[in-house]
Amino acid sequence: MLGIDDTIERRRGKRIAAKGIYRDLVRSSHGHFVKASGLRYISLLLLAPVP
């Protein structure tokens, strides 16, 4: 089974070239939008059953 996870690492500074502004899923709600600036990492996980 495969799993996908995304994480936002909050980073500041002028020399960070790949940073962007993303929606913070933890602090946002349906009616309230919260932005987070930083780097976004997407991980692909291989989930193996433990005998």
N, C-alpha and C positions, 0 to 999 in steps of 0.2 A: 504494500500500500504506500502511496506517496502523499506527502503533505506539503503545503506551501504556506510560508509565513513571511510577512513583511514587517520591518522595524524601521522607525525613524530615529536616527541619531542626531540630536540637536547640536549643531555646530555653528559657530560664529566666526567671522573673519573675512577679510577681503581676498585672501590667497586661496580659499577653498573654491575650486572651479566648478565642481559638480553639484553644489548645493542647490536646493529648490525649495519651493513653498508647497506644502502638502496639507491635506486635511487630517487633523489629529482625531483618530477614531475613538480614542479613550475619553477625551474631554468633550467631544462634540455630542450633540443630541439631534433629534429630528428637526427641531426649530432653532437650534443654536449652532453656528459654524465656527470652529476654532482652527486657526492656521498654525502650523509649526514649520519653522525654517530649519533645514539641515540636510543630511544625507539619508537616502532611502535604500535599505538593503532588502533584497528578496531572497529567501532561502528555500531550497527544495530539499525535503527530508525523505529519507527512505525509512519507513516504519516497519521493523521486523518483529514478528511475534517471539516472545520469550517462552521457551518450553518449561 
